[in-house]
């Protein structure tokens, strides 16, 4: 075997909100880190998506930041970086377990021979996970956190660098406003991802349009509205499909929380009775309500697009390093973001994934 999996943190209770700091004290090259949070529900009154229990994920080497964003956005970037959907199981019933897998890929895929994290290139790598179990599941009675690393037995001979991802900019969303955001020119950019995770609105309602340009608008790379971007770029990715479970009360709206925010298709089926009719709304954000004609438990296969409200803008072919936006060769790069009518409670951010080379 050329590869192996290492457990960096065994399942640990996180019933008290705080930050778990994990020293990355292995020397082997890491292809992927994976965070797993499991929330056990004490009732069937849903509070939030299980990924919301992971408020922030930071990978640092002292003041050197290699990854920094919310847990939900970390899972979304994993999807748009690889095209592989991280496991989310949305069980919001009493005694059920709501689960969220939150990976950090350092390459274009698992076991990328050119792009991976080499801990020996750093002095004091630490993974910091801020958590609050009260934000996800259904009034959690137990919550655990664990962390795994997928490592190479031998250092890949073609290792060039790794992919790092950060929330570059965040702001309280204000309807119908324009922001100009300067982009970093320290490392090439692989993915630019405007994001607006919202309970009530689809991302193209929160974000109206954007323009990517360089050298003070001398050259425009992308200029379109959010609906066009979802059709042109996000549609290149697989449809997100996940499973939900829960309990419904007759003629009472009950919540379920999807991992996607666009074109959501809910297909709930009563699992313990044969005469229930379940109504599911056709529009909104990731927070959806279900209403049954009789009390029942349900299962649902839920599909949609725009994972966690992200709109991906790939800089060329995702697997070709030479295609990526070589911003270090530029004097300036920026994005113009224009909001729509919008949900002012949405998590309005600009996420970036960059290619960071190892120095020789």
Buried (B, 14 or more C-beta within 10 A) or exposed (E): EEEEEEEBBEEEEBEEEEEBEBEBEBEBBBBBBBBBBBBBBBBBBBBBBBBBBBBBBBBBBEEEEBBBBBBBBBBBBBBBBBBEBBBBBBBBBBEBBBBBBBBBBBBBBBEBBBBBBBBEBBEEBBBBBBBBBBBBBBBBBBBBBBBBBBBBEEEBEEBBBBBBBBBBBBEEBEEEEEBEBEBEBEBBBBBBBBBBBBBBBBBBBBBBBBBBBBEEEEEEBBEBBBBEBBEEBBEEBEEBEBEBBBBBBEEEEBBBBBBBBBBBBBEBEBEEEEEBEBEBEEEBBBBBBBBBBBBBBBBBEBBBBBBBBBBBBBBEEBEEBEBBBBBEEBEBBBBBBBBBEBBEBBBBBBBBBBBBEEEE
